[in-house]
């Protein structure tokens, strides 16, 4: 029966080409606008590490002085170097990593390639297994190399291609800030979106070029980047271990999400000890958020993207209202035809089903055209200067959603016209002929 109704819908399209074109265009415009904004929102709001986002926790403490203190306020967004190294030594989690961003001068040995500035991440050994960084060659360094302040480096695939031509560069020397480092690993294609492990830099930027042991970066006094908040006297160098400055991100991986309460108690006890020792002045105030909770708290999706999403759905609603009117006009104009079918024995249910199949067919055609418009819209997004623009691509899931949304929307738009059409009284229609 569905095939029969579908065939009737195609015949109806050929009879009312102009009206059908208007309906298809209305659906397509709404779907195109909605799917463009929805795809961008989906890309920016997804889970960047779904396999363990509920077990990765970001640590916040409150080591600042009492000046400006407000009870109940959010603690410092980052931790001091002293606290980060203390927590790292105690190893109360399955894995733990301290980190900050930076910049290094890269001096290639390749002929014709001048020195250039690259982005860096100074971190500890657990960074790589904790965040499941895929390795093209080699592996990350070990905790022993952290303690030995070893001059080892893990580099990105793009830097490996630029400096070493893309081959296996493990064991080769790389000159960074006038110091030689041994490459121990090359990270394969990896771009968590957003870049959740550092919420205080470009959240949708490219992966850093090079990863170095934090201890080594401090020995060589490499430049750092990112936010820093200090109070009191830092003695001229805000990155020393005793400087009263928060500038380090600290992450811990727990065996299960249920261990969060136990680890939070540990942080409370640690804060109490630091206050008893005179380092902390404020009342104990800690936060322990998992990856997705941290993203939600920081509202990583830009406000303009959220606004565009609502505008896209609003535009789709306007298009559906117009489609309702067009379908209503089309179905009621065929009142005599419907009356004859009713007189020949067609039930109201059959008329209702026929009209809904026709509306769904309009939606399918609108979905095809809407997909084209969505691709054009996403191409336009990628031309914008925003850092997230290049991420705007339609994946298979969103492609399927385009057609589902188009058909469902058109069927919903056809409910009222179909209901009105099935109310047609055969006797009245036959008398009018």
Secondary structure, 3 states (H helix, E strand, C coil): CHHHHHHHHHHHHHHCHHHHHHHHHHHHHHHHHHHHHHHHHHHHHCCCCCCCCCCEEEEECCCCCCCCCCCCCCCCCCEEHHHHHHHHHHCCCCEEEEEEEEEEEEECCCCCCCCEEEEEEEECCCHHHHCCCCEEEECCCCHHHHHCCCCEEEEEHHHHHHHHCCCCCCCCEEEECCEEEEEEEEECCCCCCCCCCCCCCCCCCCCCCEEEEHHHHHHCCCCEECCCEECCCCCCCCCCCCCCEEEEEEEEECCCHHHHHHHHHHHHHHHHHHHHCCCCCCCCCCEEEEHHHHHHHHCCCCHHHHHHHHHHHHHHHHHHHHHHHHHHHHHHHCHHHHHHHHHCCCCHHHHHHHHHHHHHHHHHHHHHHHHHHHHHHHHHHHCCCCCCHHHCCCCHHHHHHHHHHHHHHHHHHHHHHHHHHHCCCHHHHHHCC
